[in-house]
Amino acid sequence: MTILIVFIFFILLLILPFLPGIAERVRKDDADPLFIHMDYVRDPRYFAKSFKRILLQATIGFTMGPEIRDVQLSKKEKIQFTESLIVPADREIDYLLYIHGSLVTGDHAQIIKEAYVTGDVSIGVNNIIRVLVAEGKMVIANGTKIERWLDAEGTITVEENCNLGICTSSGNKLYIDQNCLFRRLYGMPIITGNELAVVALPKADFPPLTSAFVRTKDREIPAGTVIDKHIVFTKDVKIGRNAVFMGDVKSYGNVVIEENVIIYGSVFADGDIRLGSRTIVLGNIFSQGSIFLSARAKISRPNVLKSVIGKKGVNIEKGVIIYGYVATEGQGMTI
Amino acid sequence: MEVVILILKIYLVFTICVMLIYLLRHFAFTLNRLFFEQRIYYQDIIDSEIRSITVLIPMHNEEKVAGQILDLLVESAYPNENVGKDGRKILDLLVDADYPHDKLEIIPINDFSSDETRIILENYANKYPFIKPIHRYDGERGKPAALNEAMKHAKGDIIVVFDADYLPPKGILKDIAVSFNDPEVGAVMGRVVPVNTKANLLTRLLDLERTGGYQVDQQARYNLKLIPQYGGTVGGFRKDVVMSLGSFDTRILAEDTELTFRLLINGWKVIYANRAECYEEAPETWDVRARQITRWSRGHNQVMLNYLWPLLFSSRISRIEKIDGILVLFVYTVPIILLIGIFDSLALFFLGEMQIIAGMAAFIFVGAYNTFGNFAPFYQIGIGALLDGSTNRILLLPFLLFNYFLNTWYISIGFVEAIVDKITGRSAKWKKTKRFRSGDIDTILPSDRTSHASSSKKAEIK
């Protein structure tokens, strides 16, 4: 009898670790494949396109009027369909807006739900805006805070001391003044400050480079050097003024690029990247650290979309022009 | 007899040391993934000057899956069309991918197929000018030979490879191609996710293995600047570089691992793209899995035998990469070391000589022997599932014991075959993994494609 009990106890202990798994096999709570978004494509204006599609589908048949109605989006929301709207100073709007015309807000106004505007937008000083989409131009005055994102088909002009939330994208130009915070920017081009870069764009009149690259322990490239190949620096590197790189530049450490350097390829670094003033990079800039773009630096050229990706942060001085996309997981700032 | 016992004891200590080294390695990877800074991949780069790519899809009797990948890839080139919605296959998916068609070329390689593969490919070629199938009915068989021939025809700067059972999402080609903006990247590997998890216990266990292997192991190796492996599918490489290095060695079964080490010793980097996720079909029967794992082991050990010395003496690899490279090369040797160690310990036990593992040593001994349960040890898999936000599947971890025994045995067989290959100079014969799929894509993919619980959590993980 004792042997039988011991045997049963032994068998129980043996199968004990498998019992939760057997239960999962039976219940199949977590049996689906891991989710992959099969239709996902990278689009810097994805938020706006997706929002417009959802909003316009949900509001088919709605007519203009002052009343506030229910609309079924991902959940039930209140919405007002209205002609051009002027939001008085200090007013708070806590429902969705569909504005067929233009939107103007006074100082210290708050729009705490999403707003879609078919015309132009002018946001007053120190507003708080959740989401704003416009088919026309957009002007954001001093001190405004965007809680989520904004997008305009036309030019966006952002004045000083704004917080641009997660994403600000424009189908046209994006002007951003000093002391603005951001995570992602998109514009063709993005222009910081009031001063425009007047750096002439170089012509790439040399044959395309092969994949071959040179790896070097050099820590400094003298001023005026011309390098006609892709180059990988295994340490921190400082690139002297007026140097020209016909290929890509990569460093395992930090990259400091002085004034008036021209790089026809991309710049990659495991550390920080600091671009000197009037320097031109025609490719992408990617850093596992932070990126600092000095005054009047220029990234890419008209009609060519490139990216500036700084994992820990991106700081941009005034007069910088970027044709394309800027993103950081940390903090972005115009200074 | 004393000499024999001494040898047995030395071997046992050696086995424990090997186990402990791999334990520490995988534990370091897991901790890195949990608590340390993650390196981001290049997928955030948006670039209008896109590189030309050629997608190669080796196919041997793939009529069950051939159309699906092409439809998905064609969606890249014609993003606004609903291509092949009726009964979509792999070719449909490729047709569907997000890539400008003037920069995209798709070469399905019909490698000695005797089924309808040839007709399916010709139908696609007639519809889409950038699908240019190659039909091979003479010369050397097998994936490496097929890839070599296709590379001679390929016009793209970058070669992207998918196996025929894969289901590439729309954006994956750009996610893979963007990494080649980095001048020293020779190859990139994406993440493989089994799609047929619901089929049976085996597919669920293989899903767990993949989770640990990619979400933790490969990403940690990328974080630590070690050696992420190119896996031969859901990945890409520079055509000019690989051709200049002599293309694929057709005598080696693991052409992917061979490419990883060839690139490495020639100064190129292999990187990992966790975001470039793609569904695959995992083997649904134990015998198919056994054949697959034997082939992997044989091929990997062929690479180990051929590349150990070049790795050790290469001047283009850092010291830390060399250490990791050695550990990667010996991964498929460890099971046979352990298997012999188990018999060794049994012999010592019955000889009454097991007193060498008293006290603290016994603890280490037990820990070490319980560590190498799989390619990715259990805690690595558990953390991988946690990062994926998919935690109930962790309850199945004890069942990996069965995979462990299967892997240990068949990896050991693969090791022996690789040794015989090396000694006799015989060439290995490529054997395709059996496909199980039936039905079109929309019945295979998860039904809720936009609101799965894990998607939001995964999105936070780079």
HADDOCK unambig.tbl for C-alpha pairs under 7 A between the chains (distance, minus, plus):
assign (segid A and resid 17 and name CA) (segid B and resid 398 and name CA) 6.39 0.50 0.50
assign (segid A and resid 18 and name CA) (segid B and resid 398 and name CA) 6.08 0.50 0.50
assign (segid A and resid 18 and name CA) (segid B and resid 399 and name CA) 6.91 0.50 0.50
assign (segid A and resid 20 and name CA) (segid B and resid 395 and name CA) 5.63 0.50 0.50
assign (segid A and resid 21 and name CA) (segid B and resid 395 and name CA) 4.67 0.50 0.50
assign (segid A and resid 21 and name CA) (segid B and resid 396 and name CA) 4.40 0.50 0.50
assign (segid A and resid 24 and name CA) (segid B and resid 395 and name CA) 6.81 0.50 0.50
assign (segid A and resid 29 and name CA) (segid B and resid 392 and name CA) 6.83 0.50 0.50
assign (segid A and resid 30 and name CA) (segid B and resid 390 and name CA) 6.89 0.50 0.50
assign (segid A and resid 30 and name CA) (segid B and resid 392 and name CA) 5.51 0.50 0.50
assign (segid A and resid 30 and name CA) (segid B and resid 393 and name CA) 5.66 0.50 0.50
assign (segid A and resid 31 and name CA) (segid B and resid 197 and name CA) 6.26 0.50 0.50
assign (segid A and resid 31 and name CA) (segid B and resid 198 and name CA) 5.63 0.50 0.50
assign (segid A and resid 32 and name CA) (segid B and resid 197 and name CA) 6.34 0.50 0.50
assign (segid A and resid 32 and name CA) (segid B and resid 198 and name CA) 6.40 0.50 0.50
assign (segid A and resid 32 and name CA) (segid B and resid 446 and name CA) 6.69 0.50 0.50
assign (segid A and resid 33 and name CA) (segid B and resid 194 and name CA) 6.56 0.50 0.50
assign (segid A and resid 33 and name CA) (segid B and resid 195 and name CA) 5.31 0.50 0.50
assign (segid A and resid 33 and name CA) (segid B and resid 196 and name CA) 6.89 0.50 0.50
assign (segid A and resid 33 and name CA) (segid B and resid 197 and name CA) 5.63 0.50 0.50
assign (segid A and resid 33 and name CA) (segid B and resid 446 and name CA) 6.67 0.50 0.50
assign (segid A and resid 34 and name CA) (segid B and resid 193 and name CA) 6.93 0.50 0.50
assign (segid A and resid 35 and name CA) (segid B and resid 452 and name CA) 6.12 0.50 0.50
assign (segid A and resid 35 and name CA) (segid B and resid 454 and name CA) 6.54 0.50 0.50
assign (segid A and resid 35 and name CA) (segid B and resid 455 and name CA) 5.96 0.50 0.50
assign (segid A and resid 36 and name CA) (segid B and resid 277 and name CA) 6.86 0.50 0.50
assign (segid A and resid 37 and name CA) (segid B and resid 449 and name CA) 6.34 0.50 0.50
assign (segid A and resid 37 and name CA) (segid B and resid 450 and name CA) 6.76 0.50 0.50
assign (segid A and resid 38 and name CA) (segid B and resid 169 and name CA) 4.25 0.50 0.50
assign (segid A and resid 38 and name CA) (segid B and resid 170 and name CA) 5.88 0.50 0.50
assign (segid A and resid 39 and name CA) (segid B and resid 169 and name CA) 6.28 0.50 0.50
assign (segid A and resid 39 and name CA) (segid B and resid 170 and name CA) 5.29 0.50 0.50
assign (segid A and resid 40 and name CA) (segid B and resid 170 and name CA) 6.26 0.50 0.50
assign (segid A and resid 40 and name CA) (segid B and resid 171 and name CA) 5.90 0.50 0.50
assign (segid A and resid 41 and name CA) (segid B and resid 98 and name CA) 6.77 0.50 0.50
assign (segid A and resid 41 and name CA) (segid B and resid 170 and name CA) 6.46 0.50 0.50
assign (segid A and resid 41 and name CA) (segid B and resid 171 and name CA) 4.66 0.50 0.50
assign (segid A and resid 213 and name CA) (segid B and resid 183 and name CA) 6.71 0.50 0.50
assign (segid A and resid 213 and name CA) (segid B and resid 184 and name CA) 6.97 0.50 0.50
assign (segid A and resid 230 and name CA) (segid B and resid 183 and name CA) 6.44 0.50 0.50
assign (segid A and resid 248 and name CA) (segid B and resid 183 and name CA) 6.31 0.50 0.50
assign (segid A and resid 268 and name CA) (segid B and resid 182 and name CA) 6.81 0.50 0.50
assign (segid A and resid 288 and name CA) (segid B and resid 39 and name CA) 6.58 0.50 0.50
assign (segid A and resid 288 and name CA) (segid B and resid 40 and name CA) 6.85 0.50 0.50
assign (segid A and resid 304 and name CA) (segid B and resid 48 and name CA) 5.96 0.50 0.50
assign (segid A and resid 305 and name CA) (segid B and resid 47 and name CA) 5.38 0.50 0.50
assign (segid A and resid 305 and name CA) (segid B and resid 48 and name CA) 4.99 0.50 0.50
assign (segid A and resid 306 and name CA) (segid B and resid 46 and name CA) 6.07 0.50 0.50
assign (segid A and resid 306 and name CA) (segid B and resid 47 and name CA) 4.79 0.50 0.50
assign (segid A and resid 306 and name CA) (segid B and resid 48 and name CA) 6.74 0.50 0.50
assign (segid A and resid 307 and name CA) (segid B and resid 45 and name CA) 5.42 0.50 0.50
assign (segid A and resid 307 and name CA) (segid B and resid 46 and name CA) 5.69 0.50 0.50
assign (segid A and resid 307 and name CA) (segid B and resid 47 and name CA) 6.59 0.50 0.50
assign (segid A and resid 309 and name CA) (segid B and resid 45 and name CA) 6.91 0.50 0.50
assign (segid A and resid 325 and name CA) (segid B and resid 46 and name CA) 6.98 0.50 0.50
